Structures are given as structure tokens and as C-alpha cells.
Amino acid sequence: SPSTLPSMGESPSSSPTESVIPGPTPTFVLSASGVDTITNNGSCPAQDIEELVIDGTAYTAGPSILTLYECANINTGFDAMKFKLIGFQSGLWFEIVNRNDRVDLVIKSLDDYSQYWNQVKNSYAGDYPPQESTENFPEFSWEFVPRWISFRKNPNKGPFTEEDINSIALNNHISWFGLGTPEDVIQMAESIKVINPKYKMLLYWNSESYWGSDIDTFQEEWLEPGVVGTGGRPSYDHSIPEMRSWWIQHAVEMDQNTVIDGVFADNTREPAETDKSQMIKLLAETLPDNSLKMGNFLRQRDANGNRWRMNYEDGSYFENQHVGPVNQPEHESIIVSMQLAREASWKRKLVMWNGSRRNCGCGNIHPSQIPATCVGFMNVNEAPEQKILDDLNLSLAEYFMVAEEFSYFSFNVSPDASCERWRWDSSDLPQFSKPLGRPLGPPLQIGHTFTRHFEHLSVKVNLDTS
């Protein structure tokens, strides 16, 4: 459960350090309870400091407010990249707060959302337990950016090529597939696992709409008359018990195939007590323990972020991280999304982070019909390389703030594999061949700027200017 933080206006309690090592790279070495404050007559932190290290190896006090400096002149222009957090235990969120006469390190629990706007702080309540086992999770390595991929192809557009399958299988750890007949889904999984037997393939299973090609066990009277869902597809009538039983049974039967490693449930955003939500829960409880139970679950704009689903699911996919209610403070949607993902990783859940910032397919359309987010990406004869790299760099920077073991990153311009390869398969982009290494510590927030250091990379993202 989240610990109670002092309010942002309170003075922190005093707490000793083991030591403060001065010099161009000062290090605050925290004791179990905190840090001794440095009192300075000049500017703090000093502008000529090359790196300011906060070593939390011995720190066990949990959420708190620790004052690092007291001085008359607070250097608010100190480069956030110069801060480096190392050695802290997991489960904590860190923020540097510059006040009139001091610099504080504010530490809160990752399951404490009380500092956000009313809709978040009033509905994000309770807790969920850590994952009991990760034995069925995909392989994970810090050597390079750990990746997953979203892809689809209309069966009428022809089969996936050998190059397509090789790229999917060798550059990613996990994906879902569900467009086509059940036989198409199994064949795709078999093709990938021939190349990479450790790959995790999930059945894509939409909980709102009748998806894919006809399934011979489905009955048309289970559809809600005149109601359509995603992509204009007919919607299920969840009030029909037989429909809900069929939906669960089909997924369970598909999962019994040795090349299917679990189920990804989409369009799940409903209150917990509805027929649809109870159907999704029953599917997770019916699948075997060694099957992956994933879906489009955690969403910051929903009540409690849908965190209650993590009581019986293995993890969550993240999308639309920047989308929130119109009255939500600027940038809070992505910040809360980051915390939701970090909380899930802390509790050993699997995180599939979608870094795609737009969905711009191929084909020529009238310029007036091109969505604003797709200008420069549609009706083009070649890849807009700089635009793609700009998108990727920003998305990667955000992902690096949530990256933990079993969190994976995906990026494309469109998931449509009927299009040019550059739209749906980002494997050739140079960032994915550069070494990453383990994180040296957790991310640090200073206002709307976030920084983090890895073995081979230091990254800073300013949400105000990016």
C-alpha cells in the first residue's frame, strides 16, 4: 500500500547520511534513513558540478522528502542530466523539487497516485499483488532495446513473405495475431516459431467486436443489432450467456495449440462489474497457469487506471499514453502512464509499451482527407526518414523512463504489413542496433523533465519542449 507522503509544502525531517563526498562529482551516500543537508552560501547545486550522484544502496526508509541543499540562491537551471541515481531499491518514484531556499529529493511509492489531479487521486485506490511466476514470459535482455511488434495483413493482400517472417521472428520477443481464420493464426505462429522457438505468440481476441474471418462455431444472433465496433465490425451482445461462453471457449481451444502461448484481449475498457468485464476475467481464470494472459488493460484516463485487472492478468499493453480528459493538467497523462507501467514492472508484470505516435497507412488519398498527424507520412514516394527518427527518439526516451525487466518496446508508422516495409517494420532503424545495458538506477523527474542513465546511454526528455 502507498505510504503517506509529507505534503509538498512541509519541511522534511532531518536524517543522516553515511557521507557527502565533495568535488566536481559530489556524491550523496544515503544512510538507511536519508541524507545530511548541505548548507551553502552560494548557488546550489553549483554550476560547475559535472555530475551529482545520489547513492541509495543503503537507503531503506521508503517514501520521504530529503533535503539535499539549503541556500539562498537555488540554481534552477542546473542540468537535470547531471543528476544520477544509483543503488535504490525498486518500487519508488523520485523527483527533485526546487523550493525558495532548498533542493528536495521527493520519494514516493509507485502505487501512490495522490499527487495527481482529482480524477486520478480519488479513483486510484487499493493495490494488486506481485506476479507469482514469470517462467512463461518472453526472453529478456538489456543488450539492446527489448522489442515486440504489432503487425497485421489483410488476407486478400497475399501472404507474408519469407523476409517478413524472418524479420518478425529474429528482431522481437512477442506479438499477437488474429486477422484471418483460426488456421491462419496457427500457421503464422508456426512460421515464426520455426525460426525462433522461444518467440511468444498470442491469439489476438477482441472482446467488443467479431474480429477476423468467420468462425464456424459462432452464431449470428449473438451480435447486437445495428451496433458496430472497431473498424465498423459488428459488436457482440454481452448480455447473452451463450455468447460469453463461446468467446471464452474459442480462446481456450486456440490456446491449447502448442504454438499459441496465450491470449491478448483487446477493447476491454469497461467497469469491473459488467458482463463484458466478467467475461474477460473468467477467460483469464480459465486459461492454464502457463498461458500468457495479456490485454489492452491499464489506461490512465480510466477509473483506477483499470489496475484491478492486474489481480488476474499477467501484464498490460500500453497505448494512447498522451491522451487524457480535457481538464487534466498538461503532460499528466503521459506521466501517470509512466507510473502505471513502472508499478506493473515493479510487481513483475509484463509490459508491452507502444511507442508508435501515429497510424498512417499506405495508398494515395485526397490531401484534404489526410489526418493532421499523417501529413508528411501519407501520399509519399519514399520514407520520411527524419520524421520517423524524430518520432522514434522521443518515443524511446519515454520508454526508457519505464524500462524494467520484462518491459518491451514497439514502434512503427502503421502496423499494416500490406504497406511498404518502412511503415510497419522498424527493425533496420539504427537505434535498435546500439548497445543499451542495464539501467544504473531509476528515472528522475524534475518538473516536466525526466532523466535516466544506462550502462551505454544517458537520456533526457523534456515534455514541454519535445
C-alpha positions as CSV (number, residue, x, y, z in Angstrom):
1,S,0.0,0.0,0.0
2,P,1.2,3.5,-0.6
3,S,2.9,5.3,2.3
4,T,1.7,8.7,3.3
5,L,3.9,11.5,2.0
6,P,4.5,14.8,3.6
7,S,2.7,17.4,1.6
8,M,4.7,19.3,-0.9
9,G,4.8,22.3,1.4
10,E,6.0,20.5,4.5
11,S,9.6,20.6,5.7
12,P,11.2,17.2,5.7
13,S,12.5,15.6,8.8
14,S,16.2,15.5,9.4
15,S,18.0,12.3,8.5
16,P,21.7,11.4,8.4
17,T,23.9,10.3,5.5
18,E,26.8,8.0,5.7
19,S,28.7,10.7,3.9
20,V,28.7,13.5,1.4
21,I,31.6,13.2,-0.9
22,P,32.5,16.7,-2.4
23,G,34.3,17.7,-5.6
24,P,33.3,18.2,-9.2
25,T,31.3,15.0,-8.9
26,P,29.8,15.2,-5.4
27,T,28.1,12.0,-4.2
28,F,25.3,11.9,-1.6
29,V,25.7,8.5,0.0
30,L,22.4,7.9,1.8
31,S,22.2,6.0,5.0
32,A,19.2,3.7,5.7
33,S,17.1,6.8,6.7
34,G,18.3,9.6,4.5
35,V,20.8,12.4,3.9
36,D,22.5,15.3,5.8
37,T,21.7,18.6,4.2
38,I,24.4,20.8,2.7
39,T,24.2,24.4,3.7
40,N,25.7,26.7,1.1
41,N,26.2,30.5,1.0
42,G,26.4,30.5,-2.8
43,S,24.4,28.9,-5.6
44,C,23.3,25.3,-5.2
45,P,23.8,23.0,-6.9
46,A,26.9,24.7,-8.1
47,Q,27.0,25.3,-11.8
48,D,30.5,23.8,-12.2
49,I,29.4,20.4,-10.8
50,E,30.0,17.8,-13.5
51,E,27.8,15.1,-12.1
52,L,25.7,14.9,-8.9
53,V,25.4,11.3,-7.7
54,I,22.8,10.2,-5.2
55,D,23.7,6.7,-3.9
56,G,20.7,4.9,-2.4
57,T,22.3,1.5,-1.9
58,A,21.8,1.6,1.9
59,Y,18.5,3.5,1.8
60,T,15.5,1.6,3.2
61,A,13.3,4.3,4.6
62,G,10.9,4.3,1.6
63,P,8.7,7.4,0.8
64,S,10.1,10.6,2.2
65,I,11.3,14.1,1.5
66,L,15.0,14.5,1.8
67,T,16.6,18.0,1.6
68,L,19.9,17.9,-0.3
69,Y,20.8,21.6,-0.2
70,E,19.8,24.7,1.8
71,C,20.9,28.0,0.3
72,A,19.7,31.5,-0.6
73,N,20.3,31.0,-4.4
74,I,18.7,27.9,-5.9
75,N,20.2,27.0,-9.3
76,T,17.0,26.2,-11.1
77,G,19.0,26.0,-14.4
78,F,21.1,23.1,-13.2
79,D,21.2,20.5,-16.0
80,A,18.9,17.6,-15.0
81,M,21.2,15.2,-16.9
82,K,23.9,15.8,-14.2
83,F,21.8,14.1,-11.6
84,K,22.5,10.3,-11.3
85,L,20.5,8.0,-9.0
86,I,22.2,4.7,-8.3
87,G,21.6,1.7,-6.0
88,F,18.0,2.4,-4.9
89,Q,15.5,-0.4,-4.1
90,S,12.7,-0.9,-6.6
91,G,9.1,0.4,-6.1
92,L,10.0,4.1,-5.7
93,W,9.4,7.3,-7.7
94,F,11.9,10.1,-7.5
95,E,11.5,13.8,-8.1
96,I,13.9,16.8,-7.5
97,V,11.8,19.8,-6.3
98,N,13.4,23.3,-6.1
99,R,11.9,25.5,-3.4
100,N,12.7,29.0,-2.4
101,D,15.6,28.1,-0.1
102,R,16.3,24.4,-0.6
103,V,16.5,21.5,-3.0
104,D,14.5,18.4,-2.0
105,L,14.5,14.8,-3.2
106,V,10.9,13.7,-3.0
107,I,10.5,10.0,-2.9
108,K,7.1,8.3,-3.2
109,S,5.8,4.7,-3.7
110,L,5.0,3.6,-7.2
111,D,1.5,2.7,-6.1
112,D,0.9,6.2,-4.6
113,Y,-1.1,8.4,-7.1
114,S,-2.2,11.0,-4.5
115,Q,-0.2,13.9,-6.1
116,Y,-2.2,14.0,-9.3
117,W,-5.5,15.7,-10.3
118,N,-8.7,14.7,-8.6
119,Q,-9.9,12.1,-11.1
120,V,-6.7,10.2,-10.6
121,K,-6.1,10.6,-6.9
122,N,-9.7,9.9,-6.0
123,S,-10.1,6.7,-8.0
124,Y,-6.7,5.2,-7.9
125,A,-7.1,3.1,-4.7
126,G,-6.1,-0.2,-3.4
127,D,-3.3,-2.5,-4.5
128,Y,-2.6,-5.6,-6.5
129,P,-0.2,-8.4,-5.7
130,P,3.1,-9.1,-7.5
131,Q,3.2,-11.7,-10.2
132,E,3.8,-15.2,-8.8
133,S,5.8,-16.6,-11.7
134,T,7.5,-15.2,-14.8
135,E,8.5,-18.6,-16.2
136,N,6.1,-18.2,-19.2
137,F,7.3,-14.7,-20.0
138,P,9.4,-13.9,-23.2
139,E,13.1,-13.9,-23.1
140,F,14.6,-10.6,-22.0
141,S,18.0,-8.9,-22.4
142,W,19.4,-5.5,-21.7
143,E,21.9,-5.8,-24.5
144,F,19.7,-3.9,-27.0
145,V,16.3,-2.3,-26.8
146,P,13.9,-5.3,-25.9
147,R,11.2,-5.3,-28.6
148,W,7.8,-6.5,-29.5
149,I,5.9,-5.9,-32.7
150,S,2.3,-5.2,-33.8
151,F,1.5,-6.3,-37.4
152,R,-1.4,-7.4,-39.5
153,K,-2.2,-8.0,-43.1
154,N,-5.4,-8.3,-45.0
155,P,-5.6,-12.0,-46.3
156,N,-6.7,-10.6,-49.6
157,K,-3.3,-8.8,-49.9
158,G,-1.4,-12.0,-50.2
159,P,0.8,-14.0,-47.8
160,F,3.6,-12.7,-45.6
161,T,6.9,-13.2,-47.3
162,E,9.9,-15.2,-46.0
163,E,11.7,-11.9,-45.3
164,D,8.6,-10.6,-43.3
165,I,8.6,-13.7,-41.2
166,N,12.3,-13.7,-40.6
167,S,12.3,-10.1,-39.5
168,I,9.4,-10.6,-37.1
169,A,10.9,-13.7,-35.5
170,L,14.5,-12.5,-35.2
171,N,14.0,-8.9,-34.0
172,N,11.2,-9.3,-31.5
173,H,10.3,-11.4,-28.5
174,I,6.5,-11.3,-28.5
175,S,3.4,-10.3,-30.6
176,W,-0.2,-11.2,-31.2
177,F,-2.0,-12.2,-34.4
178,G,-5.7,-12.7,-35.1
179,L,-6.6,-11.4,-38.5
180,G,-7.8,-14.3,-40.6
181,T,-9.2,-17.7,-39.9
182,P,-8.1,-19.8,-36.9
183,E,-6.0,-21.8,-39.3
184,D,-4.3,-18.6,-40.5
185,V,-3.4,-17.7,-36.9
186,I,-1.9,-21.1,-36.2
187,Q,0.0,-21.1,-39.5
188,M,1.5,-17.7,-38.7
189,A,2.6,-18.8,-35.2
190,E,4.2,-22.0,-36.7
191,S,6.1,-20.0,-39.3
192,I,7.6,-17.7,-36.6
193,K,8.5,-20.5,-34.2
194,V,10.3,-22.5,-36.8
195,I,12.8,-19.6,-36.9
196,N,12.6,-18.6,-33.3
197,P,11.2,-21.4,-31.0
198,K,11.4,-19.1,-27.9
199,Y,9.2,-16.5,-29.5
200,K,5.9,-15.8,-27.7
201,M,2.8,-15.7,-30.0
202,L,-0.6,-14.6,-28.6
203,L,-4.0,-15.0,-30.0
204,Y,-5.5,-11.6,-30.7
205,W,-9.0,-11.8,-29.3
206,N,-11.3,-8.7,-29.4
207,S,-13.8,-8.6,-26.6
208,E,-16.0,-6.0,-28.3
209,S,-16.2,-6.9,-32.0
210,Y,-16.5,-10.1,-34.0
211,W,-13.0,-10.0,-35.5
212,G,-11.2,-11.8,-38.3
213,S,-12.7,-14.3,-40.6
214,D,-15.8,-16.4,-40.0
215,I,-15.5,-18.9,-37.2
216,D,-17.9,-21.9,-37.8
217,T,-18.9,-22.2,-34.1
218,F,-20.2,-18.6,-34.0
219,Q,-23.9,-17.8,-34.2
220,E,-25.1,-14.5,-35.8
221,E,-27.8,-14.0,-33.2
222,W,-25.0,-13.3,-30.7
223,L,-24.4,-9.9,-32.3
224,E,-26.0,-6.7,-31.1
225,P,-28.4,-5.5,-33.9
226,G,-27.3,-2.3,-35.5
227,V,-24.2,-1.8,-33.3
228,V,-20.7,-1.7,-34.8
229,G,-17.4,-1.5,-33.0
230,T,-13.8,-1.0,-34.1
231,G,-13.3,-0.7,-37.8
232,G,-17.1,-1.0,-38.4
233,R,-17.1,-4.6,-37.3
234,P,-20.3,-6.0,-35.7
235,S,-20.4,-5.9,-31.9
236,Y,-21.1,-8.7,-29.5
237,D,-24.2,-8.7,-27.3
238,H,-22.5,-9.5,-24.0
239,S,-25.9,-9.9,-22.3
240,I,-26.2,-13.3,-23.9
241,P,-24.6,-16.0,-21.7
242,E,-24.0,-18.4,-24.6
243,M,-22.1,-15.7,-26.5
244,R,-19.8,-15.1,-23.5
245,S,-19.3,-18.9,-23.1
246,W,-18.4,-19.2,-26.7
247,W,-15.9,-16.3,-26.6
248,I,-14.1,-17.9,-23.7
249,Q,-14.2,-21.4,-25.1
250,H,-12.8,-20.5,-28.5
251,A,-9.9,-18.7,-27.0
252,V,-9.1,-21.6,-24.7
253,E,-9.3,-24.0,-27.6
254,M,-6.9,-21.9,-29.7
255,D,-4.5,-21.6,-26.7
256,Q,-4.4,-25.4,-26.5
257,N,-2.4,-25.4,-29.7
258,T,1.3,-25.8,-28.9
259,V,2.3,-22.8,-31.0
260,I,-0.1,-20.4,-29.2
261,D,1.4,-19.1,-25.9
262,G,-1.6,-17.2,-24.6
263,V,-4.4,-14.7,-25.3
264,F,-4.3,-10.9,-25.9
265,A,-7.7,-9.4,-25.1
266,D,-8.5,-6.1,-26.8
267,N,-11.2,-3.4,-26.3
268,T,-11.5,-4.2,-22.6
269,R,-12.3,-0.8,-21.2
270,E,-15.4,-1.4,-19.0
271,P,-16.2,-1.2,-15.3
272,A,-15.4,-4.3,-13.4
273,E,-19.0,-5.4,-12.8
274,T,-20.2,-5.5,-16.4
275,D,-20.9,-8.8,-18.3
276,K,-18.1,-8.0,-20.7
277,S,-15.5,-7.5,-17.9
278,Q,-16.6,-10.6,-16.1
279,M,-16.2,-12.5,-19.3
280,I,-12.6,-11.2,-19.7
281,K,-11.9,-12.2,-16.1
282,L,-13.3,-15.7,-16.5
283,L,-11.2,-16.2,-19.6
284,A,-8.0,-15.4,-17.6
285,E,-9.1,-17.7,-14.8
286,T,-9.9,-20.5,-17.2
287,L,-6.6,-20.4,-19.2
288,P,-3.9,-22.7,-17.8
289,D,-1.3,-21.2,-15.5
290,N,1.5,-21.4,-18.1
291,S,-0.5,-19.4,-20.7
292,L,0.2,-15.7,-21.0
293,K,-2.9,-13.6,-20.1
294,M,-2.4,-10.2,-21.7
295,G,-4.5,-7.4,-23.0
296,N,-5.2,-3.7,-23.5
297,F,-5.8,-3.1,-19.8
298,L,-4.0,-0.3,-18.0
299,R,-5.2,3.1,-19.1
300,Q,-4.5,6.2,-17.1
301,R,-7.7,8.1,-18.0
302,D,-10.0,5.3,-16.7
303,A,-11.1,4.9,-13.1
304,N,-8.2,3.4,-11.0
305,G,-6.3,3.0,-14.3
306,N,-8.0,-0.4,-14.5
307,R,-5.4,-1.6,-12.1
308,W,-7.9,-4.1,-10.7
309,R,-7.4,-6.2,-13.8
310,M,-3.8,-7.0,-12.6
311,N,-5.2,-9.2,-9.9
312,Y,-5.7,-12.0,-12.5
313,E,-3.8,-10.9,-15.7
314,D,0.0,-11.3,-16.4
315,G,0.5,-7.7,-17.6
316,S,-0.7,-5.0,-19.9
317,Y,-0.2,-3.3,-23.3
318,F,0.1,0.5,-23.2
319,E,-1.2,2.8,-25.9
320,N,-2.5,6.4,-26.2
321,Q,-0.3,7.4,-23.2
322,H,-0.6,11.1,-24.1
323,V,-4.4,11.0,-24.3
324,G,-6.4,12.2,-21.2
325,P,-9.5,14.1,-20.3
326,V,-9.6,17.7,-21.5
327,N,-9.3,19.1,-18.0
328,Q,-6.3,17.0,-17.0
329,P,-3.2,19.1,-16.3
330,E,-0.8,19.3,-19.2
331,H,1.5,16.2,-19.6
332,E,0.0,14.4,-16.7
333,S,-1.5,11.7,-18.9
334,I,2.0,10.5,-20.1
335,I,3.4,10.9,-16.5
336,V,0.6,8.8,-15.0
337,S,1.0,6.3,-17.8
338,M,4.7,6.0,-17.0
339,Q,3.9,5.4,-13.3
340,L,1.3,2.8,-14.2
341,A,3.9,0.9,-16.3
342,R,6.6,1.3,-13.7
343,E,4.2,0.0,-11.0
344,A,3.4,-3.0,-13.1
345,S,7.1,-3.8,-13.8
346,W,7.8,-3.4,-10.1
347,K,5.2,-6.1,-9.4
348,R,6.8,-8.3,-12.1
349,K,4.0,-7.8,-14.7
350,L,4.8,-8.0,-18.4
351,V,4.7,-4.5,-20.1
352,M,4.2,-4.1,-23.8
353,W,4.8,-0.3,-24.4
354,N,3.6,1.0,-27.8
355,G,5.9,3.8,-28.9
356,S,4.0,4.5,-32.2
357,R,2.9,8.1,-32.3
358,R,0.6,7.8,-35.3
359,N,-1.1,5.3,-37.6
360,C,-0.5,6.3,-41.2
361,G,-1.2,3.6,-43.8
362,C,-0.3,3.4,-47.4
363,G,-2.3,4.3,-50.5
364,N,-3.0,7.7,-52.0
365,I,-5.9,9.7,-50.7
366,H,-7.1,13.2,-51.3
367,P,-4.8,15.6,-49.4
368,S,-7.8,17.1,-47.7
369,Q,-8.6,13.7,-46.1
370,I,-5.1,13.1,-44.7
371,P,-5.3,13.3,-40.9
372,A,-3.1,16.1,-39.4
373,T,-0.9,13.5,-37.7
374,C,-0.2,11.8,-41.0
375,V,0.8,14.9,-43.1
376,G,4.3,14.0,-44.5
377,F,3.7,10.3,-43.9
378,M,1.0,9.6,-46.5
379,N,1.0,10.2,-50.2
380,V,4.8,9.9,-50.2
381,N,7.1,8.0,-52.5
382,E,9.7,7.3,-50.0
383,A,10.2,7.0,-46.3
384,P,10.3,10.4,-44.4
385,E,13.4,9.3,-42.6
386,Q,13.9,12.4,-40.4
387,K,10.3,12.5,-39.3
388,I,10.5,8.8,-38.4
389,L,13.7,9.2,-36.4
390,D,12.3,12.3,-34.6
391,D,9.3,10.2,-33.6
392,L,11.4,7.2,-32.6
393,N,13.8,9.3,-30.5
394,L,11.0,10.9,-28.5
395,S,9.2,7.6,-28.0
396,L,12.3,5.7,-27.0
397,A,13.1,8.5,-24.4
398,E,9.7,8.0,-22.8
399,Y,10.1,4.2,-22.9
400,F,13.5,4.4,-21.2
401,M,11.8,6.0,-18.3
402,V,9.6,2.9,-17.7
403,A,12.0,0.2,-18.9
404,E,12.5,-2.6,-16.5
405,E,12.9,-6.4,-16.8
406,F,10.0,-7.8,-19.0
407,S,9.0,-4.5,-20.4
408,Y,9.2,-4.4,-24.2
409,F,9.1,-1.6,-26.8
410,S,7.3,-1.4,-30.2
411,F,7.4,1.3,-32.8
412,N,6.0,1.7,-36.4
413,V,4.2,4.2,-38.5
414,S,1.5,1.7,-39.3
415,P,1.0,-2.0,-38.3
416,D,-0.2,-2.8,-41.9
417,A,2.2,-5.2,-43.4
418,S,0.5,-4.7,-46.8
419,C,2.3,-1.4,-47.0
420,E,6.0,-0.6,-47.6
421,R,8.3,-2.2,-45.1
422,W,9.4,1.1,-43.5
423,R,5.9,1.7,-42.3
424,W,5.4,-1.5,-40.2
425,D,8.8,-2.9,-39.6
426,S,11.3,-0.6,-37.8
427,S,14.0,-3.3,-37.3
428,D,16.5,-1.5,-39.6
429,L,16.5,1.8,-37.6
430,P,19.9,2.4,-36.2
431,Q,18.8,2.9,-32.5
432,F,17.9,-0.8,-32.3
433,S,21.4,-2.0,-33.1
434,K,23.1,0.2,-30.5
435,P,24.1,-1.3,-27.1
436,L,21.9,-0.3,-24.2
437,G,23.0,-2.1,-21.0
438,R,21.3,-2.3,-17.6
439,P,19.8,0.9,-16.0
440,L,22.2,2.3,-13.4
441,G,19.2,3.5,-11.4
442,P,15.6,4.7,-11.6
443,P,14.4,7.7,-13.6
444,L,14.4,11.1,-12.1
445,Q,11.7,13.7,-12.6
446,I,12.4,17.5,-12.4
447,G,9.2,19.3,-13.3
448,H,8.3,18.0,-16.8
449,T,11.9,16.8,-17.5
450,F,12.9,13.2,-17.0
451,T,16.4,11.7,-17.0
452,R,17.9,8.2,-16.6
453,H,21.3,6.6,-17.1
454,F,22.0,3.2,-18.5
455,E,25.4,1.4,-19.0
456,H,25.7,2.7,-22.5
457,L,23.2,5.5,-22.7
458,S,22.1,8.6,-20.8
459,V,18.8,10.1,-21.8
460,K,16.8,13.2,-21.0
461,V,13.3,14.1,-22.3
462,N,11.6,17.5,-21.7
463,L,7.9,17.1,-22.2
464,D,7.4,20.9,-22.5
465,T,9.8,21.2,-25.5
466,S,9.6,17.8,-27.1
